[in-house]
Amino acid sequence: MTTQDIEQRINEVNGTMAIEGMPLDKTDEENLRSILRGEISYQEMKQRILDEYRREDVAHGYV
């Protein structure tokens, strides 16, 4: 997949998310780039994101 293909896909996803009132932020875009480049699998990225939110919940005393 070329850089142009990756950016087109990110723009398409961002457009769809923006319609729903949830545009992508820079971190979201970088995460998508990593997946689309094959640097990390979707499942690995999903686990990283879930782990990050769990740590934040614990740090804030939500859990």
Phi and psi restraints in degrees (value plus and minus 20) as a CYANA .aco file:
   2 THR   PHI    -100.2   -60.2
   2 THR   PSI     144.7   184.7
   3 THR   PHI     -78.6   -38.6
   3 THR   PSI     -58.8   -18.8
   4 GLN   PHI     -84.0   -44.0
   4 GLN   PSI     -61.7   -21.7
   5 ASP   PHI     -81.8   -41.8
   5 ASP   PSI     -64.1   -24.1
   6 ILE   PHI     -81.4   -41.4
   6 ILE   PSI     -68.0   -28.0
   7 GLU   PHI     -84.4   -44.4
   7 GLU   PSI     -55.8   -15.8
   8 GLN   PHI     -84.2   -44.2
   8 GLN   PSI     -64.2   -24.2
   9 ARG   PHI     -83.8   -43.8
   9 ARG   PSI     -62.1   -22.1
  10 ILE   PHI     -82.5   -42.5
  10 ILE   PSI     -62.3   -22.3
  11 ASN   PHI     -82.4   -42.4
  11 ASN   PSI     -58.6   -18.6
  12 GLU   PHI     -85.3   -45.3
  12 GLU   PSI     -64.7   -24.7
  13 VAL   PHI     -83.6   -43.6
  13 VAL   PSI     -64.7   -24.7
  14 ASN   PHI     -81.2   -41.2
  14 ASN   PSI     -60.5   -20.5
  15 GLY   PHI     -81.0   -41.0
  15 GLY   PSI     -64.8   -24.8
  16 THR   PHI     -84.2   -44.2
  16 THR   PSI     -64.5   -24.5
  17 MET   PHI     -86.0   -46.0
  17 MET   PSI     -57.4   -17.4
  18 ALA   PHI     -83.9   -43.9
  18 ALA   PSI     -56.9   -16.9
  19 ILE   PHI     -79.1   -39.1
  19 ILE   PSI     -54.8   -14.8
  20 GLU   PHI    -105.9   -65.9
  20 GLU   PSI     -17.2    22.8
  21 GLY   PHI      62.1   102.1
  21 GLY   PSI      -1.6    38.4
  22 MET   PHI    -153.0  -113.0
  22 MET   PSI      44.8    84.8
  23 PRO   PHI     -83.5   -43.5
  23 PRO   PSI     134.8   174.8
  24 LEU   PHI     -91.1   -51.1
  24 LEU   PSI     124.0   164.0
  25 ASP   PHI    -118.2   -78.2
  25 ASP   PSI     158.9   198.9
  26 LYS   PHI     -81.3   -41.3
  26 LYS   PSI     -56.3   -16.3
  27 THR   PHI     -85.3   -45.3
  27 THR   PSI     -62.9   -22.9
  28 ASP   PHI     -78.8   -38.8
  28 ASP   PSI     -64.8   -24.8
  29 GLU   PHI     -83.1   -43.1
  29 GLU   PSI     -63.2   -23.2
  30 GLU   PHI     -85.1   -45.1
  30 GLU   PSI     -59.1   -19.1
  31 ASN   PHI     -81.6   -41.6
  31 ASN   PSI     -63.9   -23.9
  32 LEU   PHI     -83.6   -43.6
  32 LEU   PSI     -61.6   -21.6
  33 ARG   PHI     -79.2   -39.2
  33 ARG   PSI     -63.5   -23.5
  34 SER   PHI     -81.1   -41.1
  34 SER   PSI     -60.6   -20.6
  35 ILE   PHI     -87.8   -47.8
  35 ILE   PSI     -67.5   -27.5
  36 LEU   PHI     -87.3   -47.3
  36 LEU   PSI     -47.9    -7.9
  37 ARG   PHI     -99.2   -59.2
  37 ARG   PSI     -30.4     9.6
  38 GLY   PHI      63.0   103.0
  38 GLY   PSI      -4.7    35.3
  39 GLU   PHI     -95.0   -55.0
  39 GLU   PSI     -46.2    -6.2
  40 ILE   PHI    -172.1  -132.1
  40 ILE   PSI     128.4   168.4
  41 SER   PHI    -101.4   -61.4
  41 SER   PSI     141.2   181.2
  42 TYR   PHI     -76.6   -36.6
  42 TYR   PSI     -64.8   -24.8
  43 GLN   PHI     -82.8   -42.8
  43 GLN   PSI     -60.6   -20.6
  44 GLU   PHI     -84.8   -44.8
  44 GLU   PSI     -62.9   -22.9
  45 MET   PHI     -85.3   -45.3
  45 MET   PSI     -62.3   -22.3
  46 LYS   PHI     -78.0   -38.0
  46 LYS   PSI     -64.0   -24.0
  47 GLN   PHI     -85.0   -45.0
  47 GLN   PSI     -61.7   -21.7
  48 ARG   PHI     -78.7   -38.7
  48 ARG   PSI     -65.4   -25.4
  49 ILE   PHI     -85.6   -45.6
  49 ILE   PSI     -65.1   -25.1
  50 LEU   PHI     -81.6   -41.6
  50 LEU   PSI     -62.7   -22.7
  51 ASP   PHI     -81.7   -41.7
  51 ASP   PSI     -60.7   -20.7
  52 GLU   PHI     -81.7   -41.7
  52 GLU   PSI     -65.1   -25.1
  53 TYR   PHI     -88.5   -48.5
  53 TYR   PSI     -54.3   -14.3
  54 ARG   PHI     -84.7   -44.7
  54 ARG   PSI     -62.7   -22.7
  55 ARG   PHI     -81.3   -41.3
  55 ARG   PSI     -61.8   -21.8
  56 GLU   PHI     -84.4   -44.4
  56 GLU   PSI     -60.9   -20.9
  57 ASP   PHI     -80.6   -40.6
  57 ASP   PSI     -64.6   -24.6
  58 VAL   PHI     -84.9   -44.9
  58 VAL   PSI     -64.7   -24.7
  59 ALA   PHI     -81.8   -41.8
  59 ALA   PSI     -52.0   -12.0
  60 HIS   PHI    -112.4   -72.4
  60 HIS   PSI     -18.2    21.8
  61 GLY   PHI      56.4    96.4
  61 GLY   PSI       0.4    40.4
  62 TYR   PHI     -99.3   -59.3
  62 TYR   PSI     -37.5     2.5
